[in-house]
Amino acid sequence: HSFLGKRVAFGLWKKSSGYSMRRRHGCYFAAFVALVPTSAMEDSDIDQWLEQERQPTTPVELLSWEESYARADDLLRQMTDEEAFRLLNGVGYGGPSGRCPKKFYYVGNTEPIARLGIPSLNMQDSSGGFRVMWPEQLGTVTQWPSLLALAATWDPALVHEVAKAIADEFVGKGANVILGPGVNVHRLARGGRNWEYISGEDPFLGSRLAAAYVKGAQSRKVATVVKHWIFNEQETNRHTESSFVDEQTAWELYYPPFRAAVDAGAVAFMCSYNKVGSFHSCSNTRTLSDLKDEMGYRGFVQSDWWAADSESFGNGMDQDMPGNDGHMNLTATQMTQEGRDTVNLAARRVLASMVRMDLLNAPTCSPPNCNQQFLKNVTSPAHVRLARIAATESVVLLKNEMQALPITGASVRTIAVLGSAAVGAPYDSTRGAWNVGDYYSGGGSGHISSVHVMTPLEGIKRRAELEQIQVKSSVSDNPQEAAALAGSSEVDVAVVIVGATSTEAADRMDLKLDHEADALIEAVSKVARTTIVLCQVPGAVLMPWRDDVQGIALMFLAGQETGNAWASILFGDHTPEGRLPIGIPETEQDTISPSQDLHVPYLEGLETSYRSRVFKFAFPFGHGLSYTTFDFGKPQAERCGSDICIQLDIYNSGSYAGRCTPQLYVKFPVELAHPERLLKGFQKTKLLQSGESTTVSFRLTPWDMAYWYPASGWIIVSSFMAYITESSDVASTKSLVKVDLDSDEAFTYEFV
């Protein structure tokens, strides 16, 4: 049963030059602009809208790679050496010391080749929306939920729709390349960019969602740049640290979302700042060979901004960004035949990717003549509605003791909204430092500045008015002041809004909430009749007060519609359906911390997150409550070609309509020494009314039934246990299926 792979090794492969730390996009701009007031959305039937949007649509067929390369070769034959080189080197940064693009240039740019009809590549940050860089652009884009928030939906169909809408805004802004999605699997709970990564802590979840994003965005003929390849799991010393990762961990834990993006048709990858086995990622012939040769990736590889070194070009990197580092200074007169061949190979990959995306037939501007596009308003009521739906679906209900939620006017007359995060102001990076986040969008190159943010307090007030519920507030973070209000006789429910944020270029110092919110929650919970805690965070946080409150809900930096999303969940307009894409640890000792050393071995192997045998969790990976309850039927298994199919019925036994997300985890034979459980399937049901049922199916492919063995590559197991659950916690197991693979034609299974 050996298949689909060859042996690889990570180690000391060749000597590389040193590299000094550099800051990315540390740009400051000053100007004045009239702010557009936030507009309120009317409440709508979210579930009905989602069902309409999820109807099958005709997929957009991209040109095959074979045809794309054939056309690229024809174009390349007509090019001069200088023209081919233009495709490989960025422009627009104004000299070697420039760290900001010139006005009306994109974050990344190549020069057009007008005589051959080849447009410029106009590349912009980032996965979560079009990054505005100048104040006059404020209010012209949608601030979408972060990719980690999208991961919490566990909904590939929704991710696909959001990616399409993001791509449409890029097109409207004149961009034809999204610098995303970020798909790295989290290793550290304190990772500064965790909010930017759609994989959360799991390779299977990441694979499903990364593929959905790539297909969605590229269906609008906008190229995606999958990042950050590879082992860029911490921001601490990100330019100088060297990750050491064994083969099995690489192929089973960190590679799968990237491989899924390759299979989904991604046309560009971004190599990362860090080193791997002591050699820079952008010049690491072994890892880039894994990508291009082993995974069959046929697009091009560009550097992260200033991540290239003098050895990168020719060792697997095809395009240097932003192009002012001096590493790509070949000229036609200096070029040897060897250099010319290297340029042509790289240019061929870039051209084939452009042809495949039909960019030569997609009209766009060429910087700096893009001012009209940069200033165009590309958001819309439809996009705002979709952003609200995505934010609402991303909310994870962690605890709901004594059915504290939803809040209704029948039992509640007054609520107190407490904490400064309830009125947290969005940060405007067009007027300040680039690496500052807020409670709606994290900091760094992925930050989306917005003037249309609905704060939690405003969203709750608007919705409470419809229930004739009075809202009182204290937003000072003063525990005594908050407790005085929460403990007053007229307050029925205390809603404490808390938050944390993070940024690119730095890992979080700890997993605590901002503004000493633990003390605030403790003070309120001692006096309030009912305490609900709402968390707006970039990843995991500690919850030492979890046993003292009645309700806890969480969202991962969910964008401009945060306040409306909270309101929809709190008042029962939408049944919570988010699931944790990470685990919430009991203590900080139940996580891996950033390493301060420059030599970073991944000694834990596969045992991160829920796969660890020692970490304990306050709330496990995959956890998420609903306002309704679901019963699971008896599973049935059968062979489906080379796959194994397991199906069962899901029945809504509660009183609310809702969606269920059953999960399938496998356990390999003990002698293989794998983690106890590995996620290999999940399925989000349609909206089930009370008393309604549906059938869900899990399809396990050979990839899902295989493990990596260094001596021979991928090997399919002879048997495994399949756990059908509501989370990674063993206590949530609903049924167990034992599968024995007897031969290629038959197998046996036993329902336990």
C-alpha positions in Angstrom: 0.0 0.0 0.0 2.9 2.4 -0.6 1.8 5.4 -2.7 1.9 9.1 -3.5 5.3 10.2 -2.3 9.1 9.8 -2.1 11.5 10.1 0.7 12.6 13.6 1.8 14.9 14.9 4.5 15.3 18.2 6.3 18.7 19.2 7.4 21.9 21.1 6.5 21.8 21.1 2.7 24.0 24.0 1.6 25.6 27.0 2.9 23.6 30.3 2.8 24.6 33.9 3.3 23.5 35.7 6.4 20.4 37.8 6.7 19.5 40.8 8.8 16.1 41.6 10.2 13.9 43.9 8.2 10.5 45.4 8.8 7.8 44.8 6.3 5.6 47.6 5.1 6.5 50.0 7.9 4.7 52.9 6.1 3.3 56.1 7.5 0.9 58.4 5.6 -0.8 61.6 6.6 -3.8 63.3 5.0 -7.3 64.4 5.8 -10.5 62.7 4.7 -14.2 63.0 5.5 -15.3 59.8 7.3 -18.3 58.0 6.1 -20.8 57.2 8.9 -21.5 53.6 9.8 -24.8 52.5 8.3 -27.1 50.1 10.1 -28.3 46.9 8.5 -31.8 45.8 8.9 -32.3 42.3 10.5 -32.8 39.7 7.8 -33.4 36.0 7.7 -29.8 34.9 7.7 -30.5 31.2 7.4 -32.8 31.6 4.4 -30.2 33.9 2.7 -27.5 31.3 3.3 -29.5 28.5 1.8 -30.1 30.6 -1.3 -26.4 31.5 -1.6 -25.3 27.9 -1.2 -27.1 26.7 -4.3 -24.7 25.1 -6.8 -23.2 27.4 -9.3 -21.5 26.7 -12.6 -17.8 26.4 -11.8 -15.4 28.6 -13.7 -13.0 26.4 -15.7 -9.4 27.6 -15.7 -7.2 26.8 -18.7 -5.3 23.5 -18.2 -1.6 23.8 -17.2 -0.6 22.1 -20.4 -2.4 24.6 -22.6 -1.2 27.4 -20.3 2.5 26.4 -20.7 2.1 26.0 -24.5 0.8 29.6 -24.8 3.5 30.8 -22.3 6.2 29.2 -24.5 4.8 31.0 -27.5 5.0 34.3 -25.7 8.4 33.6 -24.3 9.8 33.1 -27.8 8.7 36.6 -28.7 10.3 38.2 -25.7 13.6 39.9 -25.3 15.8 38.9 -22.3 15.0 42.2 -20.7 11.2 41.7 -21.1 11.4 38.2 -19.6 13.3 39.6 -16.6 10.6 42.2 -16.0 8.2 39.4 -14.9 10.6 38.3 -12.2 11.4 41.5 -10.4 9.1 43.9 -8.6 8.9 47.7 -9.1 7.4 50.7 -7.4 9.4 51.1 -4.2 11.6 54.0 -5.0 15.2 52.8 -4.5 17.1 50.3 -2.3 16.0 51.9 1.0 12.3 52.1 0.1 9.9 50.3 2.5 6.7 51.7 1.1 5.2 51.5 -2.4 5.0 54.8 -4.2 1.6 56.5 -4.5 -0.9 54.5 -6.6 1.4 51.5 -6.8 0.2 48.3 -5.2 2.0 46.4 -2.5 3.6 44.3 -5.2 4.0 45.3 -8.9 5.6 44.1 -12.1 6.0 46.1 -15.3 3.6 45.4 -18.2 4.9 44.3 -21.6 2.5 46.3 -23.7 3.6 45.1 -27.1 2.7 41.5 -26.2 -0.5 42.4 -24.3 1.0 41.2 -21.0 -0.4 43.3 -18.1 1.3 44.3 -14.9 0.8 42.0 -12.0 -1.0 44.2 -9.4 -0.6 42.4 -6.1 -2.3 43.6 -2.9 -2.6 42.4 0.7 -4.4 40.4 1.9 -6.4 37.3 2.6 -9.1 39.1 4.6 -9.8 41.9 2.2 -8.2 44.7 0.2 -5.7 46.6 2.3 -6.2 50.4 2.1 -2.9 52.3 2.3 -3.9 56.0 2.1 -6.6 57.9 4.1 -8.6 58.8 1.0 -9.3 55.1 0.5 -11.0 54.7 3.9 -14.6 53.4 3.6 -14.2 52.0 0.1 -13.7 48.3 1.0 -15.3 45.7 3.2 -13.5 44.7 6.4 -14.2 41.0 6.3 -13.8 38.5 9.1 -10.3 37.2 9.6 -9.3 33.9 8.1 -9.3 32.4 11.6 -12.9 33.6 12.0 -13.7 31.9 8.7 -12.0 28.8 10.0 -14.4 28.8 12.9 -17.3 28.4 10.6 -16.1 25.0 9.4 -18.0 25.8 6.2 -16.1 25.5 2.9 -19.1 26.7 1.0 -19.2 30.0 2.9 -15.4 30.4 2.6 -15.8 30.0 -1.1 -18.5 32.7 -1.3 -16.4 35.1 0.9 -13.3 34.5 -1.3 -15.3 35.3 -4.4 -16.6 38.6 -2.9 -13.1 39.6 -1.7 -11.8 38.9 -5.2 -14.5 41.0 -6.7 -13.3 43.9 -4.6 -9.7 43.4 -5.7 -10.9 43.5 -9.3 -12.7 46.7 -8.7 -9.5 48.2 -7.2 -7.5 47.2 -10.3 -5.7 44.3 -8.6 -5.3 40.9 -10.2 -3.5 39.1 -7.4 -4.4 38.5 -3.8 -1.4 38.0 -1.5 -3.2 35.2 0.3 -4.6 33.0 1.6 -2.5 32.2 4.6 -2.7 28.5 5.3 0.0 27.7 7.9 -1.1 25.3 10.6 -0.7 26.9 14.1 2.0 25.5 16.2 2.1 28.2 18.9 -1.0 29.5 20.7 0.7 32.9 21.0 1.5 33.2 17.3 1.2 36.8 16.2 -0.3 35.9 12.8 -2.6 33.1 13.9 -5.6 35.2 13.1 -4.4 35.3 9.5 -4.3 31.6 9.0 -7.3 29.6 7.8 -6.0 26.2 9.0 -6.3 26.9 12.7 -4.5 24.0 14.4 -5.4 21.2 12.0 -4.2 20.2 8.6 -7.4 18.5 7.5 -9.5 21.5 8.4 -7.0 23.8 6.7 -6.9 21.6 3.6 -10.7 21.8 3.1 -10.9 25.6 3.7 -7.7 26.5 1.8 -9.0 24.7 -1.3 -12.4 26.5 -1.0 -10.7 29.9 -0.7 -8.4 29.3 -3.7 -11.2 28.0 -5.9 -13.5 30.9 -4.9 -11.1 33.7 -5.5 -9.7 32.3 -8.7 -13.1 31.7 -10.1 -13.2 35.5 -10.4 -10.0 35.4 -12.4 -7.9 36.8 -9.5 -4.7 34.9 -8.8 -4.0 33.7 -5.2 -0.6 33.6 -3.6 -0.6 30.8 -1.0 1.5 31.7 2.0 3.8 31.3 3.9 5.9 28.4 2.6 7.1 26.9 5.0 7.5 26.3 8.7 6.8 29.9 9.5 5.0 29.2 12.7 6.3 32.0 14.8 7.0 35.7 14.4 9.8 35.8 17.0 13.1 36.1 15.2 11.2 35.3 12.0 14.0 36.6 9.7 16.8 34.6 11.5 15.3 31.5 13.2 15.8 28.1 11.6 13.1 25.5 11.9 14.1 21.9 12.1 11.2 19.5 11.2 11.2 15.8 10.7 9.8 14.3 7.5 6.7 12.7 9.0 5.7 16.0 10.8 6.3 18.0 7.7 4.2 15.8 5.4 1.4 14.9 7.8 1.0 18.1 9.8 2.3 21.2 8.0 2.3 20.4 4.3 -1.3 19.2 3.7 -3.1 22.7 3.4 -0.4 23.7 0.9 -0.8 20.5 -1.0 -4.6 21.1 -1.0 -4.1 24.5 -2.5 -1.9 23.0 -5.2 -4.6 20.5 -6.0 -7.2 23.4 -6.0 -5.2 25.1 -8.8 -3.3 27.8 -6.9 -1.0 29.7 -9.3 1.4 31.4 -6.9 3.1 30.6 -3.6 5.1 32.9 -1.3 8.2 31.7 0.4 8.7 32.8 4.0 11.3 34.8 6.0 12.5 32.0 8.2 15.2 29.4 7.5 14.6 25.6 7.3 17.5 23.4 8.2 19.7 26.5 8.4 18.9 27.6 4.8 16.6 30.4 3.8 13.1 29.3 2.8 13.4 31.2 -0.5 16.6 29.5 -1.5 15.9 26.1 0.1 16.2 23.7 -2.8 14.8 20.8 -0.8 11.6 22.3 0.5 11.0 24.0 -2.9 11.6 20.7 -4.6 9.0 19.1 -2.2 6.5 21.8 -3.5 7.3 21.8 -7.2 8.4 18.2 -7.7 6.7 16.0 -5.1 3.4 17.9 -4.9 3.3 18.7 -8.6 3.0 22.5 -8.2 3.3 24.2 -11.6 2.8 27.9 -10.7 5.5 30.3 -9.6 7.1 31.1 -6.2 7.6 34.6 -5.1 9.5 35.9 -2.1 7.9 37.5 0.9 8.9 41.1 0.9 12.7 41.3 1.3 12.8 37.6 2.2 15.1 36.6 -0.7 18.8 36.3 -0.4 21.6 36.2 -3.0 21.1 32.5 -3.6 17.3 32.4 -4.0 17.0 33.0 -7.7 18.0 29.8 -9.4 17.3 27.6 -6.4 13.6 27.5 -6.7 12.4 31.1 -6.2 11.0 32.6 -9.4 10.1 36.2 -8.5 11.7 38.7 -6.1 9.4 41.1 -4.2 9.2 44.0 -3.9 12.2 44.1 -6.2 14.5 46.7 -4.6 16.8 44.4 -2.6 19.5 44.1 -5.3 19.3 40.3 -5.5 17.8 40.4 -9.0 20.1 42.7 -10.9 20.8 40.8 -14.0 20.8 42.7 -17.3 20.6 41.4 -20.9 24.3 42.4 -21.5 25.5 40.6 -18.4 23.5 37.5 -18.7 25.3 34.3 -19.4 23.5 31.4 -21.2 23.1 29.8 -17.8 21.5 33.0 -16.4 19.4 33.3 -19.5 18.1 29.8 -19.1 17.3 30.4 -15.4 15.4 33.6 -16.3 13.4 31.8 -19.0 12.4 28.9 -16.7 11.2 31.3 -14.1 9.5 33.6 -16.6 7.8 30.6 -18.1 6.2 29.7 -14.8 5.0 33.3 -14.2 3.6 33.5 -17.8 1.9 30.2 -17.6 0.2 31.2 -14.3 -1.0 34.5 -15.9 -2.3 32.7 -18.9 -4.1 30.1 -16.8 -5.9 32.9 -14.9 -6.7 34.6 -18.2 -5.0 37.8 -17.0 -4.0 38.7 -20.5 -7.6 39.2 -21.4 -8.6 40.9 -18.1 -8.4 44.7 -18.4 -6.6 46.4 -15.6 -4.6 49.5 -15.0 -0.8 49.8 -14.8 0.7 51.7 -11.8 1.0 54.6 -11.3 -2.0 55.2 -13.5 -4.3 53.4 -11.1 -5.6 56.4 -9.0 -9.2 55.9 -10.1 -9.2 52.2 -9.2 -7.5 52.8 -5.8 -10.2 55.4 -4.9 -13.2 53.5 -6.2 -15.8 52.3 -3.7 -15.9 48.5 -4.1 -18.0 47.6 -1.1 -21.7 47.0 -1.4 -24.8 46.2 0.6 -24.5 42.6 -0.6 -20.9 42.4 0.6 -21.8 43.9 4.0 -24.6 41.3 4.3 -22.2 38.5 3.5 -19.6 39.9 6.0 -22.3 39.9 8.6 -23.4 36.4 7.9 -19.8 35.1 7.9 -19.1 36.9 11.2 -22.3 35.5 12.7 -21.5 31.9 11.6 -18.1 32.3 13.1 -19.3 32.8 16.6 -18.5 29.9 18.8 -20.7 29.3 21.9 -18.4 27.7 24.4 -20.8 27.6 27.4 -24.5 28.1 28.0 -25.4 27.1 31.5 -29.1 27.0 32.4 -29.9 28.2 28.9 -28.7 31.7 29.7 -28.8 32.4 26.0 -30.6 33.5 23.9 -31.9 36.7 25.6 -35.6 37.4 25.1 -37.9 40.2 26.1 -40.1 37.7 27.8 -37.7 37.1 30.6 -35.2 40.0 30.5 -36.0 43.7 30.9 -32.5 45.2 31.4 -29.0 44.2 30.4 -25.7 45.8 31.4 -23.0 45.9 28.7 -19.6 46.1 30.4 -15.9 46.5 29.3 -14.0 48.9 27.0 -14.0 46.3 24.2 -17.7 47.0 23.9 -16.8 50.3 22.3 -13.4 49.4 21.0 -12.3 51.9 18.2 -11.0 50.4 15.0 -7.4 51.3 14.3 -6.5 53.3 11.2 -3.2 52.1 9.9 -3.3 54.7 7.1 -2.4 57.4 9.6 -0.1 55.4 12.0 2.1 52.4 12.5 1.5 49.5 10.3 1.8 46.8 13.0 -1.0 47.7 15.3 -4.2 45.6 15.5 -7.6 46.1 17.1 -10.6 43.9 18.0 -11.8 43.6 14.5 -8.6 43.1 12.4 -5.1 42.2 13.6 -2.1 44.2 12.9 0.4 44.1 10.1 0.2 43.7 6.3 -3.2 42.0 6.8 -4.8 44.8 8.7 -7.9 46.3 7.0 -8.8 49.8 8.2 -12.5 50.6 8.3 -14.8 53.4 9.1 -17.9 51.2 8.9 -17.3 49.1 12.1 -20.4 48.2 14.1 -19.2 48.1 17.7 -20.6 45.4 20.1 -22.4 48.0 22.2 -24.1 49.7 19.3 -25.1 46.4 17.7 -26.6 45.1 21.0 -28.4 48.4 21.6 -30.1 48.4 18.2 -31.3 44.8 18.5 -32.3 45.1 22.2 -34.6 48.0 21.3 -36.7 45.7 19.2 -37.2 43.5 22.2 -38.0 46.5 24.4 -35.0 45.6 26.5 -33.1 48.5 28.2 -29.3 48.6 27.8 -27.1 50.2 30.4 -23.3 50.3 30.0 -20.0 50.8 31.8 -17.0 50.9 29.5 -14.3 52.0 31.9 -12.9 48.5 32.7 -13.1 49.5 36.4 -14.2 46.3 38.2 -15.9 48.2 41.1 -17.9 50.4 38.7 -18.9 47.5 36.5 -19.9 45.4 39.6 -22.0 48.2 41.0 -24.0 48.3 37.7 -24.2 44.5 37.2 -25.3 43.9 40.8 -28.1 46.5 40.7 -31.6 45.1 41.2 -32.8 46.2 37.8 -30.1 44.4 35.7 -31.1 40.9 34.7 -28.1 40.0 32.6 -24.5 41.3 32.6 -22.8 41.0 29.2 -19.0 41.5 29.6 -17.2 42.3 26.3 -13.5 41.5 26.4 -10.7 41.3 23.9 -7.1 40.8 22.8 -5.3 41.4 19.6 -2.0 40.6 17.9 0.1 41.7 15.0 2.6 40.5 12.4 6.3 40.7 13.3 5.7 39.9 17.0 4.3 37.0 18.9 1.9 37.7 21.8 3.6 38.1 25.2 1.0 35.9 26.9 -2.5 34.5 26.5 -4.2 37.0 28.8 -7.1 39.3 27.8 -6.4 43.0 27.5 -7.0 45.6 30.3 -6.9 43.1 33.1 -10.3 41.8 32.0 -10.0 38.7 34.2 -10.5 41.0 37.2 -13.4 42.7 35.6 -15.2 39.4 34.9 -14.5 38.1 38.4 -16.0 41.2 40.0 -19.1 41.1 37.8 -19.7 37.3 38.2 -19.8 37.6 42.0 -22.8 40.0 41.9 -24.7 39.6 38.7 -27.7 37.3 38.4 -26.4 36.0 35.0 -23.0 36.8 33.5 -22.3 36.3 29.8 -18.7 36.9 28.5 -18.1 37.7 24.8 -14.5 37.4 23.6 -13.0 39.1 20.5 -9.6 37.6 20.2 -6.9 36.7 17.6 -6.5 33.1 18.9 -6.4 31.2 22.2 -6.9 33.0 25.5 -6.9 31.8 29.1 -10.3 31.7 30.8 -9.6 31.2 34.6 -13.1 32.5 35.3 -15.0 30.0 33.1 -16.6 28.2 36.0 -18.0 31.4 37.5 -20.0 32.6 34.5 -23.1 31.3 32.9 -22.3 31.9 29.2 -19.2 32.3 27.0 -19.0 33.0 23.3 -16.0 33.8 21.2 -15.2 35.3 17.8 -11.8 35.6 16.1 -11.5 39.2 15.0 -14.6 39.1 12.8 -14.5 42.5 11.0 -16.8 45.4 10.6 -20.0 43.5 11.3 -18.9 42.3 14.8 -21.6 44.2 16.7 -24.4 42.9 14.4 -23.1 39.4 14.7 -23.1 39.5 18.5 -26.6 40.8 18.4 -27.8 38.1 16.1 -26.5 35.4 18.5 -27.4 37.0 21.8 -31.0 37.5 20.9 -31.6 34.2 19.1 -31.9 35.5 15.5 -29.3 32.9 14.5 -28.5 29.7 16.3 -24.7 29.5 17.1 -22.9 27.1 14.7 -19.3 28.0 15.0 -16.7 25.4 16.1 -13.3 26.0 17.5 -10.5 25.7 14.9 -8.1 25.7 17.9 -8.2 24.4 21.4 -8.7 26.8 24.4 -6.0 25.7 26.8 -6.4 25.3 30.6 -3.1 27.0 31.3 -0.3 28.5 29.3 1.7 25.3 30.1 -0.7 23.5 27.9 0.7 25.2 24.8 4.0 25.5 22.9 5.7 28.9 23.5 7.7 30.9 21.0 11.4 30.0 21.0 14.0 32.7 21.6 16.7 30.5 20.1 17.7 30.7 16.5 17.7 26.9 16.3 14.0 25.8 16.6 13.5 22.0 16.5 9.9 20.8 16.3 10.5 18.1 18.9 6.8 17.6 19.7 6.3 16.2 16.2 2.6 15.6 15.5 1.6 16.2 19.0 0.4 19.8 18.9 -3.1 21.0 19.9 -5.6 18.2 20.5 -3.1 15.6 19.2 -1.0 16.1 22.3 -1.1 13.4 25.0 -0.3 15.9 27.8 -2.0 19.2 27.0 -5.3 19.9 28.8 -8.0 22.1 27.4 -10.7 24.3 28.9 -12.6 23.8 25.6 -11.3 21.3 23.0 -10.7 21.7 19.3 -13.9 21.3 17.4 -16.1 22.3 20.3 -19.1 24.5 19.8 -22.6 24.6 21.3 -26.0 25.3 19.7 -29.3 26.5 21.0 -30.8 23.2 19.8 -29.7 19.5 20.3 -28.9 16.8 17.7 -29.2 13.0 17.8 -26.8 10.9 15.8 -28.0 7.7 14.1 -26.1 4.4 13.6 -23.3 4.7 11.0 -23.0 2.6 7.9 -19.8 2.0 6.0 -19.0 0.9 2.5 -16.2 1.0 0.0 -16.5 3.7 -2.6 -13.9 2.8 -5.2 -10.6 3.4 -3.5 -12.3 5.3 -0.7 -14.2 4.4 2.4 -17.6 6.0 2.8 -19.4 6.3 6.2 -22.8 7.8 6.5 -25.3 8.4 9.3 -28.5 10.3 10.0 -28.5 13.5 12.1 -31.8 14.5 13.8 -32.6 17.9 15.3 -34.2 16.9 18.6 -34.3 20.4 20.0 -36.7 23.3 19.7 -34.6 25.6 17.5 -33.6 25.4 13.9 -29.9 24.9 13.5 -27.0 23.3 11.7 -24.9 20.5 13.1 -21.2 19.8 12.3 -20.4 16.1 13.0 -16.7 15.4 12.9 -14.8 12.2 12.1 -11.5 11.4 13.8 -9.4 8.3 13.1 -7.1 6.3 15.3 -4.4 4.3 13.6 -3.0 1.0 15.1 -1.1 1.5 18.3 2.2 0.2 16.9 2.4 3.3 14.6 2.7 5.6 17.6 0.4 8.2 16.1 -1.7 10.6 18.2 -4.9 9.1 19.6 -7.1 11.1 17.2 -6.7 12.8 13.8 -9.4 14.8 12.2 -10.2 13.2 8.8 -13.8 14.4 8.1 -16.4 16.9 8.9 -19.7 17.8 7.3 -21.9 20.9 8.0 -25.5 20.0 7.6 -28.2 22.0 6.0 -30.4 24.1 8.2 -32.5 21.5 10.1 -35.9 22.6 11.6 -37.0 21.1 14.9 -37.8 17.4 14.3 -36.1 17.3 10.9 -33.3 14.9 9.9 -30.7 14.6 7.2 -28.0 12.1 6.1 -24.4 13.1 6.2 -21.5 11.3 4.5 -17.8 11.1 5.2 -15.6 10.0 2.4 -12.1 8.8 3.5 -9.6 8.9 0.7 -6.3 7.0 0.6 -4.6 10.2 1.9 -6.9 10.0 5.0 -6.0 6.4 5.7 -2.2 6.8 5.2 0.8 7.8 7.3 4.3 8.9 6.2 7.2 6.6 6.7 10.6 8.0 6.0 12.0 4.9 4.3 9.1 4.6 1.8 6.8 7.6 1.8 3.1 7.2 2.2 1.7 3.9 3.5 -2.0 3.0 3.9 -2.9 1.4 7.2 -4.4 -2.0 7.4 -7.1 -1.0 9.9 -8.3 2.0 11.9 -11.0 3.2 14.3 -13.3 6.0 13.1 -14.8 8.2 15.9 -17.9 10.2 15.0 -18.1 13.1 17.4 -19.0 16.7 18.1 -15.5 17.7 19.0 -12.0 16.2 19.5 -12.9 15.4 23.1 -13.4 11.7 23.6 -16.4 12.4 25.8 -18.2 13.8 22.8 -18.0 10.5 20.8 -21.4 9.5 19.4 -20.4 6.3 17.6 -17.4 4.3 16.7 -16.6 2.3 13.6 -13.8 -0.2 13.3 -12.6 -0.6 9.7 -10.3 -3.5 8.5 -9.0 -3.1 4.9 -8.7 -6.7 3.8 -7.8 -6.1 0.1 -8.3 -3.6 -2.7 -11.7 -5.1 -3.4 -13.2 -5.7 0.0 -13.1 -4.6 3.6 -15.0 -5.3 6.8 -16.3 -2.8 9.4 -17.8 -3.2 12.8 -20.1 -0.7 14.6 -19.0 -0.4 18.2 
